[in-house]
């Protein structure tokens, strides 16, 4: 196991538990306590955790893993969701994408799709995004036209936030918005951890005729700090596992079509 893989796992443990001990990490990774100490010191130096006596803790109650450390989480589910979302997109559509690992996978699927290739006169797909990593990665795809909103970047997610996002979007009318979320519940709707990201996602959804939420099963039935929109605003949910009967009833009542992505 490489150091980067160890750091990913340690950050996931901290995110899930709030704090960890050196002994707990040593047992989880099957490595020496000396190795764990070095890894925790590395993460503390990068200001990703707070070093404590005998372990480490999250930086706060709203702890959020940086995007580069989230990529391995629910990876197969996110790829399956992204593949299904891409199948819902028609050639020539304009698509709004917010940031996150699931929407990054959606962008990659759109970029690889032969069905969405350009006819030479117009773009196969136009992507409007506030995510710098998506814009960078898709800029080399000839059949994709990339439009990036204004805004100030958040280093945790590479997303642009602030009033310039809304100012950029005022002149656009999108066919579909595809949003990743941190939580989706009947009470609070679609939510995320940061209020600036919630506002940016809300602005993207606000100029789209169709709203698709792309979220794996770990996001369902939970809510996080900042609301993006209510369930009633959502047209489709694409997820990786069948939802519970209770959630299915609530989604149906709100008019949300649930699509379960087939695994590869």
Secondary structure as UniProt FT lines:
FT   HELIX           3..17
FT   STRAND          19..21
FT   HELIX           22..29
FT   HELIX           33..45
FT   TURN            46..47
FT   STRAND          50..52
FT   TURN            53..54
FT   STRAND          55..57
FT   TURN            61..62
FT   HELIX           67..70
FT   TURN            71..74
FT   HELIX           75..87
FT   TURN            91..92
FT   STRAND          94..97
FT   HELIX           101..112
FT   TURN            115..116
FT   STRAND          125..129
FT   HELIX           132..138
FT   TURN            139..140
FT   TURN            142..143
FT   STRAND          144..148
FT   STRAND          152..154
FT   TURN            155..158
FT   STRAND          159..161
FT   HELIX           163..169
FT   TURN            170..171
FT   STRAND          174..180
FT   STRAND          183..185
FT   TURN            186..188
FT   STRAND          189..192
FT   HELIX           195..206
FT   STRAND          208..214
FT   HELIX           217..219
FT   STRAND          226..229
FT   HELIX           231..233
FT   STRAND          236..239
FT   HELIX           245..254
FT   STRAND          257..260
//
